[in-house]
């Protein structure tokens, strides 16, 4: 850096460094080479067929898995003022995916006085397992899968119905929109790392606790995966590690955060 401006302070030296055309050109070339090497292994071999094969392996049937879920709920009005905040822990038993039908099953338990937290946690549970359904090869819906180099898989639905919520739950009755999977390569193995979802349906009416009668305008979700090995099975499963869902209405937002841990781990 002193090549450009020896007598300056460090921050001025850095500034002058990037003004040196020759050195800046060398730096750009070095950075380009670095990223090409970093992502070459992922983007060169990433295909839709490979991604769906990964989904079939990682999102497969499993034995019953008991999990604990730390759930936090925040409700804010249209100005951002908090209307409600809750934090609790519930129990979840995941019964596995059924790849032949595209369905999954789970059972939650919270105790008599904690049913509100259980109801909120279901939003993240359903979202997490619907992520697997969006990329699994058995789906017959009109859905496009696109590879965006170096490590993103974009899944898009066609025309979507209104954003109607499921009875009793703050989750879309039909997941229809755009999903993005971010992949990562560790030790030569390509895995799912992150999933995000954005609804595309038109607004629909609903009644939400602490907000009242509203128009649901958007549903967004972020999901971090965790890789888990079960006794007697050498192939890993992918389960949710954390989900953050945001239901946006004309009167405010409901944000629900779930953090998952398999019991005994």
Backbone bond lengths (Angstrom), bond angles and torsions (degrees), N, CA, C in turn:
res aa  C-N    CA-C-N  psi(-1)  N-CA   C-N-CA  omega(-1)  CA-C   N-CA-C  phi
1 X - - - 1.457 - - 1.519 110.75 -
2 X 1.362 117.60 -30.60 1.459 120.21 -179.56 1.519 111.50 -66.91
3 X 1.353 117.57 -16.65 1.465 120.53 177.54 1.513 110.40 -56.89
4 X 1.320 116.79 -36.58 1.451 120.71 -175.06 1.514 112.39 -84.18
5 X 1.296 118.32 -37.58 1.452 119.45 -172.37 1.523 108.85 -160.09
6 X 1.307 119.16 87.36 1.451 122.43 -170.78 1.513 113.48 -66.48
7 X 1.287 119.43 -34.67 1.450 120.98 -171.93 1.512 114.80 -89.61
8 X 1.315 119.70 -0.39 1.459 122.39 -174.70 1.521 110.86 -85.49
9 X 1.351 114.47 164.58 1.455 120.77 171.08 1.532 108.97 -68.69
10 X 1.348 115.54 167.31 1.455 119.87 -173.96 1.514 112.41 -57.82
11 X 1.335 116.89 -43.91 1.454 118.38 -176.55 1.511 111.69 -68.38
12 X 1.334 117.38 -32.74 1.464 120.17 176.06 1.517 110.51 -70.54
13 X 1.335 115.98 -36.72 1.460 119.12 178.32 1.523 110.63 -63.16
14 X 1.346 115.93 -42.27 1.461 119.22 177.84 1.521 110.71 -62.45
15 X 1.320 116.39 -42.19 1.463 120.61 179.79 1.516 110.46 -60.66
16 X 1.344 116.40 -45.83 1.450 120.26 -179.24 1.527 110.99 -66.83
17 X 1.343 116.01 -32.18 1.463 119.80 179.30 1.524 111.22 -57.54
18 X 1.310 116.05 -44.19 1.454 119.80 -178.11 1.525 111.73 -76.36
19 X 1.334 117.36 -10.64 1.464 120.00 176.18 1.521 111.47 -88.92
20 X 1.302 117.94 -12.06 1.463 120.90 178.06 1.530 108.41 -77.19
21 X 1.301 117.41 110.92 1.459 121.07 -172.86 1.517 112.24 -58.77
22 X 1.311 117.16 -43.33 1.457 120.24 -176.22 1.516 110.94 -66.47
23 X 1.332 116.24 -47.56 1.457 119.88 -179.35 1.525 111.26 -67.58
24 X 1.343 115.70 -37.34 1.468 118.86 178.90 1.516 110.98 -63.93
25 X 1.340 116.46 -37.59 1.452 119.99 177.92 1.517 111.90 -64.89
26 X 1.330 116.35 -40.95 1.465 120.52 177.11 1.520 110.44 -63.09
27 X 1.341 115.74 -41.90 1.464 119.88 -179.67 1.522 111.10 -63.69
28 X 1.327 117.14 -43.62 1.461 120.08 179.58 1.519 110.93 -60.79
29 X 1.316 116.74 -43.05 1.463 120.04 -179.92 1.522 111.13 -64.21
30 X 1.344 116.25 -40.02 1.457 120.10 179.73 1.524 111.24 -65.06
31 X 1.339 116.44 -42.63 1.456 120.08 178.96 1.524 111.37 -65.16
32 X 1.334 116.94 -41.43 1.460 120.53 178.08 1.512 111.12 -61.03
33 X 1.317 116.95 -44.05 1.466 120.99 178.82 1.525 110.88 -63.04
34 X 1.338 115.47 -40.30 1.469 120.19 179.30 1.527 111.32 -59.40
35 X 1.344 117.12 -48.77 1.457 120.15 -177.86 1.522 112.16 -70.06
36 X 1.336 117.28 -32.82 1.453 119.34 176.85 1.523 110.65 -63.98
37 X 1.329 116.12 -42.40 1.461 120.23 178.82 1.520 110.33 -67.97
38 X 1.343 116.00 -40.57 1.458 120.78 -176.85 1.518 111.89 -62.81
39 X 1.340 117.46 -43.09 1.461 120.92 -172.82 1.523 114.50 -101.97
40 X 1.311 117.54 -3.18 1.465 119.95 -174.20 1.525 111.58 -59.50
41 X 1.352 116.44 -42.36 1.446 119.86 -176.15 1.516 112.66 -65.56
42 X 1.338 118.02 -33.79 1.457 120.52 -179.25 1.518 111.02 -76.86
43 X 1.348 116.75 -55.34 1.453 120.34 -171.17 1.517 112.79 -67.66
44 X 1.340 117.75 -31.46 1.463 119.79 -176.15 1.523 111.44 -67.49
45 X 1.320 118.24 -34.71 1.460 121.36 -173.99 1.521 113.34 -107.27
46 X 1.323 118.57 3.27 1.460 121.17 -174.82 1.522 109.56 -84.46
47 X 1.328 115.88 116.15 1.456 122.80 178.28 1.523 108.87 -132.03
48 X 1.328 116.06 163.44 1.462 120.34 177.66 1.523 110.09 -61.99
49 X 1.310 117.73 -41.00 1.465 121.13 179.63 1.520 111.07 -61.24
50 X 1.319 117.29 -39.96 1.462 120.23 -179.90 1.520 110.82 -67.71
51 X 1.333 116.89 -39.35 1.462 120.71 -178.79 1.527 110.78 -66.72
52 X 1.332 117.40 -44.72 1.465 119.65 179.49 1.525 111.23 -66.54
53 X 1.329 117.19 -32.35 1.461 119.74 175.48 1.524 110.55 -66.71
54 X 1.315 117.07 -39.14 1.466 121.11 175.65 1.524 110.75 -60.68
55 X 1.344 116.17 -44.11 1.460 120.17 -179.83 1.522 110.85 -61.77
56 X 1.313 116.58 -39.45 1.468 120.52 -179.45 1.524 111.03 -65.32
57 X 1.339 116.38 -30.45 1.465 120.57 179.73 1.518 111.68 -81.12
58 X 1.316 116.49 -49.48 1.459 120.53 -172.56 1.535 113.14 -79.30
59 X 1.338 117.78 -32.48 1.463 121.45 -178.33 1.529 109.24 -105.73
60 X 1.304 116.86 64.65 1.465 121.93 -175.76 1.530 109.44 -115.28
61 X 1.334 114.42 174.66 1.466 120.24 178.54 1.522 110.37 -61.11
62 X 1.323 115.27 146.36 1.459 120.43 176.40 1.518 108.99 -142.93
63 X 1.333 116.06 169.86 1.453 120.12 172.49 1.523 109.03 -70.11
64 X 1.324 117.17 169.60 1.459 120.24 177.45 1.521 110.34 -60.17
65 X 1.328 115.64 132.66 1.459 121.53 -177.93 1.524 109.29 -123.81
66 X 1.339 118.51 110.39 1.463 119.75 175.94 1.524 110.89 -78.95
67 X 1.318 116.30 135.17 1.454 122.02 -178.32 1.530 109.79 -135.37
68 X 1.324 115.74 152.97 1.456 120.94 169.96 1.516 107.83 -104.79
69 X 1.322 115.71 141.66 1.463 121.39 -177.21 1.527 109.07 -126.21
70 X 1.326 116.09 118.33 1.454 121.23 172.11 1.518 107.49 -87.96
71 X 1.334 116.49 118.09 1.463 120.63 -173.99 1.526 110.42 -119.17
72 X 1.321 115.77 132.56 1.460 122.06 176.72 1.517 109.88 -125.66
73 X 1.327 116.39 134.90 1.468 121.98 -177.97 1.526 109.46 -124.12
74 X 1.325 115.61 131.81 1.471 121.75 176.74 1.522 108.18 -129.89
75 X 1.332 116.44 125.56 1.460 122.41 176.97 1.520 108.20 -114.76
76 X 1.324 116.55 125.85 1.466 121.59 178.64 1.518 109.21 -125.13
77 X 1.337 116.02 151.09 1.465 119.30 177.43 1.520 110.11 -85.02
78 X 1.310 117.71 -174.89 1.470 122.12 -173.89 1.522 112.68 -66.78
79 X 1.344 117.84 -16.72 1.473 121.02 177.78 1.520 111.78 -94.01
80 X 1.348 117.14 -2.86 1.453 120.81 -177.74 1.517 114.02 92.72
81 X 1.322 117.67 -0.65 1.465 121.27 -179.41 1.527 109.40 -75.07
82 X 1.337 116.56 134.23 1.448 120.88 -177.26 1.525 111.61 -71.18
83 X 1.329 115.08 130.22 1.462 121.53 177.15 1.527 111.51 -103.04
84 X 1.332 116.44 -28.52 1.464 120.73 -177.92 1.514 109.42 -160.89
85 X 1.339 116.05 144.52 1.461 121.88 174.11 1.523 108.77 -143.66
86 X 1.318 116.61 129.69 1.454 121.06 -179.30 1.514 111.49 -139.17
87 X 1.338 116.88 150.52 1.463 122.98 179.01 1.513 108.60 -143.98
88 X 1.339 117.44 132.66 1.452 120.21 -179.37 1.526 108.98 -161.21
89 X 1.322 115.06 177.48 1.461 122.16 177.34 1.524 108.69 -128.51
90 X 1.324 116.02 133.14 1.465 121.20 178.88 1.521 108.61 -127.23
91 X 1.311 115.67 170.79 1.469 121.87 -179.94 1.528 109.61 -110.51
92 X 1.319 115.41 143.12 1.462 121.74 -178.76 1.519 108.68 -134.79
93 X 1.318 116.64 134.36 1.461 121.73 172.16 1.514 107.63 -116.50
94 X 1.318 115.51 114.21 1.466 122.06 -179.60 1.524 108.55 -91.78
95 X 1.329 116.15 126.03 1.461 121.30 -176.17 1.528 112.61 -97.29
96 X 1.328 117.65 1.54 1.458 119.30 175.73 1.513 114.15 98.39
97 X 1.330 114.69 165.00 1.458 122.45 177.09 1.527 110.18 -87.41
98 X 1.305 115.61 151.17 1.460 121.52 171.01 1.523 106.81 -115.76
99 X 1.331 116.35 96.51 1.454 119.82 -172.64 1.526 113.04 -69.50
100 X 1.304 117.63 -23.26 1.462 118.92 -179.99 1.523 111.78 -70.87
101 X 1.342 116.64 -28.73 1.465 120.25 -178.88 1.522 112.92 -110.28
102 X 1.335 117.05 -15.66 1.447 119.79 -177.09 1.514 113.28 81.21
103 X 1.336 118.13 14.86 1.451 122.52 -177.84 1.526 110.46 -107.02
104 X 1.321 115.04 162.55 1.454 121.40 173.16 1.523 106.98 -137.93
105 X 1.325 116.58 165.62 1.460 119.52 178.43 1.520 109.21 -139.22
106 X 1.333 115.52 146.47 1.451 121.75 178.16 1.518 108.55 -153.09
107 X 1.325 115.17 160.31 1.454 120.35 178.04 1.523 108.92 -136.53
108 X 1.320 116.88 131.23 1.451 121.61 -179.77 1.508 111.55 -109.56
109 X 1.340 116.10 154.19 1.454 121.89 179.79 1.525 108.06 -147.36
110 X 1.331 116.52 133.44 1.463 119.38 -176.75 1.517 112.99 -136.95
111 X 1.299 118.02 -7.85 1.456 118.96 -172.15 1.526 110.15 88.91
112 X 1.318 115.87 159.16 1.460 121.45 -172.71 1.520 113.57 -61.26
113 X 1.336 117.77 -36.94 1.457 120.75 -173.01 1.532 112.98 -93.61
114 X 1.309 117.23 11.58 1.466 119.20 -176.09 1.523 111.38 -131.07
115 X 1.318 116.30 27.70 1.462 119.68 -176.44 1.528 112.25 -67.41
116 X 1.334 117.52 -28.06 1.465 119.62 178.76 1.516 111.56 -63.42
117 X 1.332 117.12 -44.03 1.462 121.04 178.31 1.521 110.99 -64.98
118 X 1.339 116.51 -39.30 1.462 119.74 177.71 1.521 110.69 -62.37
119 X 1.334 116.48 -43.41 1.461 120.28 179.62 1.520 110.68 -61.93
120 X 1.328 117.30 -40.78 1.464 120.23 178.42 1.523 111.40 -67.35
121 X 1.330 117.18 -40.25 1.467 120.30 -176.76 1.522 111.94 -64.36
122 X 1.327 117.22 -29.60 1.465 121.41 179.98 1.524 110.77 -58.43
123 X 1.335 116.85 -31.17 1.473 120.45 -179.92 1.527 110.25 -58.29
124 X 1.339 116.55 -49.19 1.463 119.89 178.41 1.510 112.58 -68.11
125 X 1.355 116.87 -37.57 1.467 120.34 179.75 1.525 111.07 -59.37
126 X 1.326 115.93 -50.87 1.464 120.68 -178.04 1.525 110.38 -63.40
127 X 1.332 116.37 -41.69 1.470 120.23 -179.97 1.517 111.14 -61.22
128 X 1.329 116.27 -42.91 1.463 120.19 -177.93 1.518 111.58 -61.03
129 X 1.317 116.88 -44.45 1.455 119.16 -175.86 1.531 112.47 -82.46
130 X 1.338 117.37 -19.96 1.457 119.53 172.30 1.521 111.27 -70.70
131 X 1.340 116.43 -24.39 1.465 119.29 175.63 1.521 110.54 -59.12
132 X 1.335 115.98 -42.26 1.469 120.14 177.73 1.519 110.89 -63.47
133 X 1.340 115.98 -37.89 1.466 119.45 -178.87 1.523 111.84 -66.28
134 X 1.329 117.62 -30.39 1.470 119.92 -177.94 1.515 112.45 -68.04
135 X 1.326 117.55 -28.86 1.457 119.78 -174.41 1.518 112.88 -107.92
136 X 1.337 117.61 -8.08 1.457 120.38 -176.46 1.517 110.98 -71.36
137 X 1.327 117.87 143.73 1.472 121.70 -172.43 1.516 115.56 -70.79
138 X 1.343 119.10 -14.54 1.462 119.82 -175.74 1.522 112.95 -79.21
139 X 1.341 117.87 -10.35 1.463 119.65 -175.65 1.522 111.29 -64.22
140 X 1.342 115.15 136.08 1.459 120.56 -179.23 1.528 111.97 -106.88
141 X 1.328 117.36 1.62 1.457 120.04 -179.29 1.527 110.48 -71.27
142 X 1.342 114.51 160.39 1.456 119.62 175.65 1.520 108.23 -73.43
143 X 1.296 115.78 103.60 1.469 121.16 -172.33 1.519 108.12 -148.31
144 X 1.316 116.93 134.10 1.457 121.03 179.95 1.523 109.52 -107.71
145 X 1.324 115.10 143.30 1.459 122.30 177.88 1.521 107.64 -120.18
146 X 1.323 116.21 126.09 1.454 121.74 -175.73 1.519 110.07 -129.75
147 X 1.326 116.59 136.23 1.458 122.29 176.28 1.524 108.88 -91.39
148 X 1.332 116.48 125.16 1.468 122.00 176.42 1.520 107.30 -114.64
149 X 1.347 117.76 104.46 1.464 120.34 -177.98 1.528 111.48 -58.61
150 X 1.336 119.02 146.76 1.466 121.47 6.62 1.516 114.85 -93.37
151 X 1.346 119.44 -17.94 1.467 117.91 -167.84 1.520 114.10 -149.23
152 X 1.340 117.79 30.18 1.456 120.72 -178.24 1.522 110.07 -120.07
153 X 1.338 115.58 138.28 1.456 121.91 174.59 1.521 107.47 -116.62
154 X 1.330 116.48 119.69 1.456 122.73 -178.48 1.525 109.43 -102.43
155 X 1.334 116.36 124.75 1.463 122.24 179.63 1.522 107.92 -118.22
156 X 1.328 117.26 122.11 1.463 121.31 -174.10 1.513 110.79 -127.91
157 X 1.346 115.65 135.56 1.453 121.37 172.84 1.513 109.64 -85.91
158 X 1.326 114.90 165.97 1.451 119.54 174.46 1.518 110.18 -81.43
159 X 1.313 117.32 -134.97 1.463 120.92 179.08 1.526 109.81 -68.56
160 X 1.344 116.65 135.04 1.458 121.77 -175.71 1.526 111.29 -110.58
161 X 1.335 116.94 147.98 1.469 120.18 175.24 1.527 110.48 -74.54
162 X 1.314 116.49 -177.98 1.470 120.06 179.18 1.521 109.26 -64.69
163 X 1.334 116.28 157.39 1.458 122.65 -176.19 1.530 109.89 -81.85
164 X 1.323 115.47 68.63 1.456 121.30 -179.97 1.525 109.51 -84.45
165 X 1.340 116.13 137.23 1.454 120.48 179.47 1.526 110.44 -86.48
166 X 1.337 115.01 152.04 1.454 120.13 175.74 1.533 109.30 -68.61
167 X 1.319 117.89 149.80 1.463 120.07 178.95 1.524 111.84 -57.11
168 X 1.313 117.07 127.19 1.469 125.40 175.96 1.512 114.20 76.29
169 X 1.350 119.65 -8.51 1.460 120.44 -176.13 1.527 110.16 -122.31
170 X 1.331 116.78 147.77 1.473 121.70 176.68 1.523 110.19 -90.83
171 X 1.318 115.63 55.18 1.450 123.00 -179.12 1.528 107.45 -138.06
172 X 1.329 118.90 144.49 1.470 119.53 -178.79 1.525 112.66 -57.29
173 X 1.310 115.32 139.29 1.456 120.61 175.94 1.519 110.21 -63.41
174 X 1.318 115.81 -34.18 1.465 121.67 175.21 1.517 108.75 -133.99
175 X 1.327 116.72 120.80 1.462 120.63 177.45 1.522 108.54 -75.26
176 X 1.304 115.79 109.88 1.455 120.96 -178.85 1.517 107.69 -141.78
177 X 1.329 116.31 122.34 1.460 119.22 -177.57 1.512 110.65 165.91
178 X 1.329 115.62 -139.00 1.457 122.36 -176.94 1.520 109.55 -125.06
179 X 1.329 115.76 128.99 1.455 121.33 176.45 1.524 110.08 -117.87
180 X 1.327 115.17 144.68 1.470 121.17 178.33 1.529 109.13 -126.51
181 X 1.316 115.92 124.23 1.460 121.80 173.67 1.524 108.66 -103.79
182 X 1.322 115.89 129.71 1.468 120.14 171.99 1.519 108.08 -104.49
183 X 1.322 115.74 127.28 1.455 121.58 -177.17 1.523 110.42 -101.85
184 X 1.314 115.73 157.77 1.457 121.68 177.17 1.517 108.91 -139.23
185 X 1.319 116.52 151.04 1.460 121.65 179.11 1.521 108.85 -116.36
186 X 1.330 115.64 120.71 1.460 121.38 -179.71 1.519 109.05 -129.54
187 X 1.316 115.75 121.93 1.467 119.12 -179.77 1.501 113.55 60.45
188 X 1.332 117.25 31.79 1.452 121.40 179.88 1.515 113.99 81.82
189 X 1.338 118.18 2.38 1.460 122.56 -179.24 1.519 110.39 -108.37
190 X 1.320 116.80 128.85 1.459 121.97 -179.97 1.519 109.30 -90.10
191 X 1.336 117.12 129.18 1.462 121.58 -175.60 1.524 110.76 -137.49
192 X 1.338 115.34 163.39 1.457 121.54 173.19 1.530 108.86 -80.44
193 X 1.324 115.93 134.13 1.463 120.39 -177.67 1.527 112.43 -115.38
194 X 1.331 116.60 -44.93 1.470 120.81 -174.02 1.520 109.29 -146.94
195 X 1.330 115.56 148.02 1.466 122.03 176.35 1.519 108.83 -135.56
196 X 1.326 116.50 138.93 1.459 121.26 173.53 1.524 108.88 -132.07
197 X 1.329 115.51 149.97 1.458 121.09 -177.28 1.518 109.68 -137.64
198 X 1.331 116.11 139.19 1.462 122.52 174.57 1.523 108.80 -132.12
199 X 1.337 115.55 126.08 1.460 120.41 179.41 1.526 110.47 -69.13
200 X 1.350 115.83 158.66 1.457 121.18 179.81 1.520 112.31 -127.01
201 X 1.328 118.18 -1.27 1.455 120.43 -176.37 1.523 113.15 -74.29
202 X 1.329 115.59 159.96 1.457 121.13 177.19 1.527 110.51 -71.65
203 X 1.337 119.05 158.26 1.473 121.33 -179.09 1.520 112.26 -58.66
204 X 1.330 114.67 149.68 1.463 121.13 179.00 1.528 108.88 -142.09
205 X 1.317 115.48 156.69 1.459 120.69 -178.43 1.526 111.32 -77.25
206 X 1.336 114.69 150.38 1.465 120.85 175.04 1.526 107.95 -161.40
207 X 1.318 114.94 167.15 1.456 120.54 174.33 1.525 107.62 -120.82
208 X 1.339 115.71 119.46 1.456 122.16 -173.87 1.527 109.36 -118.20
209 X 1.333 116.13 133.61 1.459 120.52 177.46 1.529 110.41 -57.03
210 X 1.314 116.45 137.03 1.464 126.09 179.01 1.534 113.25 75.37
211 X 1.336 117.86 -9.21 1.455 120.63 177.23 1.525 112.23 -118.86
212 X 1.332 117.43 -25.38 1.462 121.19 178.66 1.512 112.22 85.05
213 X 1.321 115.92 -148.36 1.466 121.82 179.17 1.524 109.12 -76.43
214 X 1.323 116.16 125.16 1.461 120.74 -173.45 1.522 110.54 -137.21
215 X 1.323 114.64 171.49 1.456 123.51 167.28 1.529 107.15 -109.38
216 X 1.326 117.25 117.02 1.458 121.18 176.74 1.526 108.99 -76.52
217 X 1.329 116.59 120.58 1.464 120.41 -174.28 1.527 113.45 -107.51
218 X 1.337 117.88 -24.75 1.471 119.41 -177.94 1.523 110.09 -161.20
219 X 1.326 114.71 150.71 1.462 121.59 173.37 1.521 107.27 -132.59
220 X 1.337 116.34 124.02 1.469 121.67 -179.59 1.527 108.99 -126.13
221 X 1.331 115.94 145.91 1.461 120.00 178.97 1.518 110.21 -143.08
222 X 1.333 115.44 144.73 1.465 123.22 171.25 1.519 107.86 -125.79
223 X 1.328 115.82 138.32 1.456 121.57 -176.15 1.526 110.04 -136.87
224 X 1.328 115.35 129.19 1.461 121.94 171.59 1.526 107.57 -105.07
225 X 1.341 116.74 133.09 1.457 121.42 -179.22 1.531 111.26 -93.29
226 X 1.327 115.66 156.98 1.457 121.95 169.05 1.522 108.91 -130.85
227 X 1.332 115.66 141.56 1.456 121.26 179.74 1.529 108.80 -94.45
228 X 1.341 115.96 129.79 1.464 121.48 -175.19 1.522 109.50 -130.52
229 X 1.318 116.25 139.40 1.455 122.49 173.66 1.525 108.99 -107.79
230 X 1.319 116.71 133.08 1.457 122.01 176.91 1.524 109.65 -100.24
231 X 1.316 116.91 148.82 1.473 119.73 179.29 1.527 111.37 -56.12
232 X 1.322 115.26 133.88 1.452 120.54 177.72 1.511 115.18 83.50
233 X 1.326 118.00 3.61 1.466 121.53 -179.38 1.530 108.18 -132.57
234 X 1.323 116.24 118.36 1.468 120.12 -177.47 1.522 113.23 -80.80
235 X 1.331 116.57 -15.14 1.467 119.93 -179.66 1.517 109.88 -90.28
236 X 1.336 118.28 134.58 1.468 120.28 -177.52 1.529 112.36 -78.03
237 X 1.308 114.62 155.78 1.458 123.20 170.57 1.523 108.33 -107.58
238 X 1.335 116.01 155.95 1.456 120.41 172.96 1.524 108.70 -114.66
239 X 1.326 115.49 119.61 1.448 123.20 178.41 1.520 109.07 -119.96
240 X 1.308 118.12 165.00 1.471 119.06 177.72 1.522 111.69 -68.85
241 X 1.306 115.82 141.58 1.463 122.76 172.14 1.526 110.09 -102.81
242 X 1.332 115.16 -42.88 1.467 120.44 176.77 1.523 109.20 -153.45
243 X 1.321 116.37 137.40 1.457 121.45 172.26 1.517 109.27 -124.19
244 X 1.323 116.00 140.88 1.470 122.46 173.64 1.523 106.84 -129.00
245 X 1.327 116.44 115.10 1.462 121.29 179.59 1.520 109.52 -113.72
246 X 1.326 115.72 141.88 1.469 121.74 -179.98 1.527 108.24 -130.22
247 X 1.329 115.75 114.24 1.466 121.89 174.16 1.522 107.37 -98.74
248 X 1.326 116.11 118.25 1.463 121.83 -178.03 1.517 109.92 -103.15
249 X 1.341 116.22 132.57 1.458 122.10 177.87 1.524 109.09 -127.99
250 X 1.328 114.67 176.56 1.462 118.95 177.67 1.529 112.65 -73.37
251 X 1.349 116.84 -9.15 1.464 120.38 -179.22 1.525 113.81 -115.15
252 X 1.314 117.02 -0.68 1.455 119.66 -179.96 1.515 112.66 151.60
253 X 1.336 116.14 -166.58 1.457 121.91 -176.31 1.524 111.04 -131.37
254 X 1.339 114.43 152.16 1.459 121.71 171.92 1.530 107.11 -121.72
255 X 1.330 116.80 118.59 1.462 122.49 -179.94 1.526 108.60 -112.87
256 X 1.326 116.29 124.43 1.463 121.82 -178.83 1.529 108.64 -123.18
257 X 1.338 115.65 126.67 1.462 121.80 -179.61 1.525 109.56 -116.66
258 X 1.327 116.75 123.08 1.465 122.74 176.19 1.524 109.63 -112.49
259 X 1.338 116.53 135.09 1.463 121.76 172.70 1.533 108.12 -123.12
260 X 1.341 116.02 127.97 1.458 121.86 -168.91 1.532 111.39 -110.51
261 X 1.332 114.29 143.17 1.458 120.78 173.66 1.521 107.93 -147.01
262 X 1.351 116.07 128.62 1.455 119.62 175.85 1.514 109.30 -69.20
263 X 1.317 117.57 137.08 1.453 121.34 -179.16 1.532 109.71 -63.91
264 X 1.337 113.90 138.98 1.448 119.58 -179.99 1.503 113.60 86.57
265 X 1.369 117.15 4.50 1.471 120.29 180.00 1.518 110.12 -114.59
